């Protein structure tokens, strides 16, 4: 994949299969198995998606202990 105009452009042979699973949270709030899958999603959607943080995205909501 190459970066062109702020978007990743996938070449026809790009394949993320076999890449190690190292979850990343995208700037769109979605969790991807690895950076490769995030970049591939950015290509397919033709939207700029960046790594917001390493690891899975927060599910949102509030954590509380109820009694």
N, CA, C and O atoms as CSV, one atom per row, in Angstrom:
chain,resi,resn,atom,element,x,y,z
A,1,UNK,N,N,0.841,-1.165,0.000
A,1,UNK,CA,C,0.000,0.000,0.000
A,1,UNK,C,C,0.890,1.233,0.000
A,1,UNK,O,O,1.941,1.275,0.639
A,2,UNK,N,N,0.440,2.213,-0.725
A,2,UNK,CA,C,1.184,3.469,-0.765
A,2,UNK,C,C,0.271,4.601,-0.323
A,2,UNK,O,O,-0.948,4.529,-0.483
A,3,UNK,N,N,0.865,5.636,0.229
A,3,UNK,CA,C,0.095,6.787,0.684
A,3,UNK,C,C,0.044,7.803,-0.436
A,3,UNK,O,O,1.077,8.238,-0.944
A,4,UNK,N,N,-1.173,8.180,-0.820
A,4,UNK,CA,C,-1.347,9.149,-1.899
A,4,UNK,C,C,-2.461,10.112,-1.503
A,4,UNK,O,O,-3.602,9.694,-1.307
A,5,UNK,N,N,-2.141,11.377,-1.386
A,5,UNK,CA,C,-3.147,12.383,-1.050
A,5,UNK,C,C,-3.814,12.161,0.293
A,5,UNK,O,O,-4.990,12.484,0.461
A,6,UNK,N,N,-3.081,11.615,1.249
A,6,UNK,CA,C,-3.643,11.380,2.576
A,6,UNK,C,C,-4.383,10.069,2.714
A,6,UNK,O,O,-4.837,9.733,3.808
A,7,UNK,N,N,-4.517,9.312,1.624
A,7,UNK,CA,C,-5.200,8.027,1.657
A,7,UNK,C,C,-4.227,6.934,1.256
A,7,UNK,O,O,-3.329,7.154,0.443
A,8,UNK,N,N,-4.413,5.749,1.832
A,8,UNK,CA,C,-3.635,4.606,1.387
A,8,UNK,C,C,-4.284,4.060,0.126
A,8,UNK,O,O,-5.508,3.961,0.041
A,9,UNK,N,N,-3.469,3.710,-0.842
A,9,UNK,CA,C,-3.949,3.138,-2.089
A,9,UNK,C,C,-3.442,1.708,-2.145
A,9,UNK,O,O,-2.234,1.470,-2.147
A,10,UNK,N,N,-4.361,0.762,-2.189
A,10,UNK,CA,C,-3.988,-0.649,-2.187
A,10,UNK,C,C,-3.613,-1.103,-3.583
A,10,UNK,O,O,-4.261,-0.760,-4.572
A,11,UNK,N,N,-2.561,-1.874,-3.630
A,11,UNK,CA,C,-2.214,-2.530,-4.880
A,11,UNK,C,C,-3.012,-3.824,-4.908
A,11,UNK,O,O,-3.413,-4.323,-3.856
A,12,UNK,N,N,-3.246,-4.366,-6.069
A,12,UNK,CA,C,-4.136,-5.520,-6.210
A,12,UNK,C,C,-3.671,-6.742,-5.427
A,12,UNK,O,O,-4.485,-7.609,-5.108
A,13,UNK,N,N,-2.395,-6.831,-5.115
A,13,UNK,CA,C,-1.874,-8.019,-4.446
A,13,UNK,C,C,-1.785,-7.885,-2.924
A,13,UNK,O,O,-1.243,-8.772,-2.264
A,14,UNK,N,N,-2.301,-6.808,-2.361
A,14,UNK,CA,C,-2.206,-6.602,-0.915
A,14,UNK,C,C,-3.057,-7.640,-0.196
A,14,UNK,O,O,-4.230,-7.830,-0.514
A,15,UNK,N,N,-2.448,-8.304,0.775
A,15,UNK,CA,C,-3.125,-9.339,1.535
A,15,UNK,C,C,-2.603,-9.292,2.965
A,15,UNK,O,O,-1.396,-9.385,3.183
A,16,UNK,N,N,-3.476,-9.152,3.920
A,16,UNK,CA,C,-3.068,-9.072,5.324
A,16,UNK,C,C,-3.057,-10.434,6.008
A,16,UNK,O,O,-2.706,-10.528,7.185
A,17,UNK,N,N,-3.434,-11.488,5.290
A,17,UNK,CA,C,-3.430,-12.826,5.855
A,17,UNK,C,C,-2.016,-13.192,6.272
A,17,UNK,O,O,-1.060,-12.952,5.534
A,18,UNK,N,N,-1.890,-13.763,7.435
A,18,UNK,CA,C,-0.586,-14.169,7.931
A,18,UNK,C,C,0.115,-13.104,8.753
A,18,UNK,O,O,1.159,-13.365,9.351
A,19,UNK,N,N,-0.452,-11.906,8.788
A,19,UNK,CA,C,0.123,-10.845,9.615
A,19,UNK,C,C,-0.190,-11.160,11.081
A,19,UNK,O,O,-1.253,-11.703,11.381
A,20,UNK,N,N,0.717,-10.827,11.983
A,20,UNK,CA,C,0.449,-11.107,13.401
A,20,UNK,C,C,-0.742,-10.304,13.919
A,20,UNK,O,O,-0.991,-9.182,13.477
A,21,UNK,N,N,-1.465,-10.891,14.856
A,21,UNK,CA,C,-2.602,-10.202,15.462
A,21,UNK,C,C,-2.071,-9.278,16.553
A,21,UNK,O,O,-1.631,-9.725,17.612
A,22,UNK,N,N,-2.124,-7.991,16.270
A,22,UNK,CA,C,-1.730,-6.934,17.206
A,22,UNK,C,C,-2.795,-5.860,17.077
A,22,UNK,O,O,-2.619,-4.900,16.326
A,23,UNK,N,N,-3.910,-6.009,17.807
A,23,UNK,CA,C,-5.048,-5.106,17.634
A,23,UNK,C,C,-4.683,-3.626,17.736
A,23,UNK,O,O,-3.848,-3.215,18.542
A,24,UNK,N,N,-5.344,-2.849,16.884
A,24,UNK,CA,C,-5.215,-1.395,16.912
A,24,UNK,C,C,-6.611,-0.792,16.837
A,24,UNK,O,O,-7.514,-1.352,16.215
A,25,UNK,N,N,-6.769,0.344,17.473
A,25,UNK,CA,C,-8.036,1.073,17.442
A,25,UNK,C,C,-7.919,2.161,16.391
A,25,UNK,O,O,-7.017,2.997,16.453
A,26,UNK,N,N,-8.821,2.154,15.434
A,26,UNK,CA,C,-8.809,3.151,14.374
A,26,UNK,C,C,-9.475,4.448,14.797
A,26,UNK,O,O,-10.273,4.477,15.733
A,27,UNK,N,N,-9.137,5.510,14.099
A,27,UNK,CA,C,-9.722,6.823,14.383
A,27,UNK,C,C,-11.227,6.849,14.118
A,27,UNK,O,O,-11.908,7.802,14.496
A,28,UNK,N,N,-11.746,5.803,13.471
A,28,UNK,CA,C,-13.184,5.694,13.216
A,28,UNK,C,C,-13.905,4.914,14.314
A,28,UNK,O,O,-15.110,4.678,14.220
A,29,UNK,N,N,-13.168,4.511,15.358
A,29,UNK,CA,C,-13.774,3.789,16.476
A,29,UNK,C,C,-13.845,2.292,16.297
A,29,UNK,O,O,-14.383,1.601,17.162
A,30,UNK,N,N,-13.319,1.766,15.200
A,30,UNK,CA,C,-13.329,0.328,14.950
A,30,UNK,C,C,-11.996,-0.291,15.341
A,30,UNK,O,O,-10.944,0.330,15.189
A,31,UNK,N,N,-12.050,-1.525,15.848
A,31,UNK,CA,C,-10.843,-2.268,16.181
A,31,UNK,C,C,-10.472,-3.141,14.994
A,31,UNK,O,O,-11.326,-3.807,14.407
A,32,UNK,N,N,-9.196,-3.133,14.646
A,32,UNK,CA,C,-8.663,-3.948,13.552
A,32,UNK,C,C,-7.641,-4.916,14.131
A,32,UNK,O,O,-6.979,-4.605,15.121
A,33,UNK,N,N,-7.510,-6.088,13.516
A,33,UNK,CA,C,-6.572,-7.101,14.004
A,33,UNK,C,C,-5.130,-6.626,13.979
A,33,UNK,O,O,-4.315,-7.068,14.789
A,34,UNK,N,N,-4.808,-5.727,13.055
A,34,UNK,CA,C,-3.446,-5.197,12.954
A,34,UNK,C,C,-3.459,-3.955,12.066
A,34,UNK,O,O,-4.479,-3.603,11.474
A,35,UNK,N,N,-2.313,-3.307,11.991
A,35,UNK,CA,C,-2.177,-2.079,11.205
A,35,UNK,C,C,-2.466,-2.320,9.723
A,35,UNK,O,O,-3.008,-1.445,9.047
A,36,UNK,N,N,-2.110,-3.495,9.221
A,36,UNK,CA,C,-2.351,-3.816,7.811
A,36,UNK,C,C,-3.848,-3.777,7.506
A,36,UNK,O,O,-4.263,-3.198,6.502
A,37,UNK,N,N,-4.655,-4.389,8.368
A,37,UNK,CA,C,-6.100,-4.403,8.138
A,37,UNK,C,C,-6.695,-3.002,8.240
A,37,UNK,O,O,-7.640,-2.675,7.522
A,38,UNK,N,N,-6.148,-2.176,9.129
A,38,UNK,CA,C,-6.602,-0.789,9.238
A,38,UNK,C,C,-6.318,-0.046,7.942
A,38,UNK,O,O,-7.191,0.644,7.417
A,39,UNK,N,N,-5.104,-0.182,7.424
A,39,UNK,CA,C,-4.745,0.508,6.179
A,39,UNK,C,C,-5.580,-0.004,5.011
A,39,UNK,O,O,-5.979,0.776,4.146
A,40,UNK,N,N,-5.847,-1.304,4.979
A,40,UNK,CA,C,-6.667,-1.875,3.913
A,40,UNK,C,C,-8.095,-1.322,3.980
A,40,UNK,O,O,-8.688,-1.013,2.947
A,41,UNK,N,N,-8.643,-1.197,5.184
A,41,UNK,CA,C,-9.983,-0.613,5.347
A,41,UNK,C,C,-9.991,0.834,4.882
A,41,UNK,O,O,-10.952,1.286,4.261
A,42,UNK,N,N,-8.920,1.559,5.181
A,42,UNK,CA,C,-8.804,2.948,4.743
A,42,UNK,C,C,-8.843,3.027,3.220
A,42,UNK,O,O,-9.467,3.922,2.651
A,43,UNK,N,N,-8.173,2.087,2.570
A,43,UNK,CA,C,-8.162,2.044,1.097
A,43,UNK,C,C,-9.557,1.764,0.549
A,43,UNK,O,O,-10.051,2.473,-0.328
A,44,UNK,N,N,-10.176,0.723,1.081
A,44,UNK,CA,C,-11.475,0.300,0.563
A,44,UNK,C,C,-12.542,1.371,0.752
A,44,UNK,O,O,-13.396,1.567,-0.112
A,45,UNK,N,N,-12.487,2.066,1.896
A,45,UNK,CA,C,-13.496,3.085,2.187
A,45,UNK,C,C,-13.120,4.446,1.633
A,45,UNK,O,O,-13.925,5.377,1.648
A,46,UNK,N,N,-11.894,4.557,1.144
A,46,UNK,CA,C,-11.355,5.822,0.633
A,46,UNK,C,C,-11.565,6.940,1.648
A,46,UNK,O,O,-11.992,8.046,1.318
A,47,UNK,N,N,-11.246,6.604,2.895
A,47,UNK,CA,C,-11.308,7.543,4.015
A,47,UNK,C,C,-10.005,7.429,4.778
A,47,UNK,O,O,-9.402,6.358,4.844
A,48,UNK,N,N,-9.586,8.509,5.339
A,48,UNK,CA,C,-8.376,8.481,6.147
A,48,UNK,C,C,-8.715,7.880,7.506
A,48,UNK,O,O,-9.478,8.460,8.280
A,49,UNK,N,N,-8.145,6.721,7.787
A,49,UNK,CA,C,-8.302,6.072,9.085
A,49,UNK,C,C,-6.899,5.916,9.651
A,49,UNK,O,O,-6.025,5.322,9.020
A,50,UNK,N,N,-6.698,6.446,10.828
A,50,UNK,CA,C,-5.394,6.376,11.467
A,50,UNK,C,C,-5.490,5.543,12.736
A,50,UNK,O,O,-6.582,5.305,13.252
A,51,UNK,N,N,-4.345,5.103,13.233
A,51,UNK,CA,C,-4.308,4.393,14.501
A,51,UNK,C,C,-4.515,5.416,15.613
A,51,UNK,O,O,-3.700,6.319,15.804
A,52,UNK,N,N,-5.614,5.261,16.337
A,52,UNK,CA,C,-5.903,6.160,17.455
A,52,UNK,C,C,-5.152,5.704,18.704
A,52,UNK,O,O,-4.681,6.518,19.498
A,53,UNK,N,N,-5.051,4.375,18.857
A,53,UNK,CA,C,-4.293,3.813,19.973
A,53,UNK,C,C,-4.008,2.349,19.697
A,53,UNK,O,O,-4.699,1.707,18.906
A,54,UNK,N,N,-2.996,1.834,20.350
A,54,UNK,CA,C,-2.682,0.416,20.260
A,54,UNK,C,C,-3.659,-0.340,21.148
A,54,UNK,O,O,-4.018,0.129,22.228
A,55,UNK,N,N,-4.085,-1.506,20.692
A,55,UNK,CA,C,-5.053,-2.298,21.441
A,55,UNK,C,C,-6.457,-2.055,20.927
A,55,UNK,O,O,-6.677,-1.288,19.990
A,56,UNK,N,N,-7.407,-2.733,21.568
A,56,UNK,CA,C,-8.802,-2.642,21.129
A,56,UNK,C,C,-9.411,-1.304,21.527
A,56,UNK,O,O,-8.986,-0.675,22.497
A,57,UNK,N,N,-10.402,-0.886,20.771
A,57,UNK,CA,C,-11.120,0.352,21.070
A,57,UNK,C,C,-11.988,0.147,22.313
A,57,UNK,O,O,-12.445,-0.959,22.599
A,58,UNK,N,N,-12.196,1.223,23.026
A,58,UNK,CA,C,-13.111,1.176,24.164
A,58,UNK,C,C,-14.515,0.972,23.623
A,58,UNK,O,O,-14.865,1.495,22.565
A,59,UNK,N,N,-15.314,0.212,24.350
A,59,UNK,CA,C,-16.681,-0.052,23.904
A,59,UNK,C,C,-17.616,1.093,24.221
A,59,UNK,O,O,-18.750,1.112,23.742
A,60,UNK,N,N,-17.174,2.033,25.005
A,60,UNK,CA,C,-18.034,3.155,25.367
A,60,UNK,C,C,-18.877,2.818,26.571
A,60,UNK,O,O,-18.776,1.727,27.131
A,61,UNK,N,N,-19.690,3.737,26.957
A,61,UNK,CA,C,-20.519,3.532,28.136
A,61,UNK,C,C,-19.710,3.759,29.402
A,61,UNK,O,O,-18.557,4.188,29.355
A,62,UNK,N,N,-20.322,3.470,30.507
A,62,UNK,CA,C,-19.680,3.699,31.793
A,62,UNK,C,C,-19.557,2.389,32.547
A,62,UNK,O,O,-20.450,1.543,32.512
A,63,UNK,N,N,-18.442,2.242,33.223
A,63,UNK,CA,C,-18.237,1.077,34.073
A,63,UNK,C,C,-18.619,1.501,35.487
A,63,UNK,O,O,-18.126,2.511,35.989
A,64,UNK,N,N,-19.477,0.748,36.117
A,64,UNK,CA,C,-19.821,1.068,37.500
A,64,UNK,C,C,-20.147,-0.219,38.233
A,64,UNK,O,O,-20.529,-1.220,37.627
A,65,UNK,N,N,-19.994,-0.175,39.515
A,65,UNK,CA,C,-20.393,-1.333,40.309
A,65,UNK,C,C,-21.740,-1.008,40.939
A,65,UNK,O,O,-21.888,-0.009,41.642
A,66,UNK,N,N,-22.689,-1.844,40.682
A,66,UNK,CA,C,-24.034,-1.627,41.215
A,66,UNK,C,C,-24.236,-2.546,42.410
A,66,UNK,O,O,-23.802,-3.698,42.397
A,67,UNK,N,N,-24.888,-2.039,43.428
A,67,UNK,CA,C,-25.123,-2.844,44.633
A,67,UNK,C,C,-26.584,-3.098,44.814
A,67,UNK,O,O,-26.981,-3.759,45.774
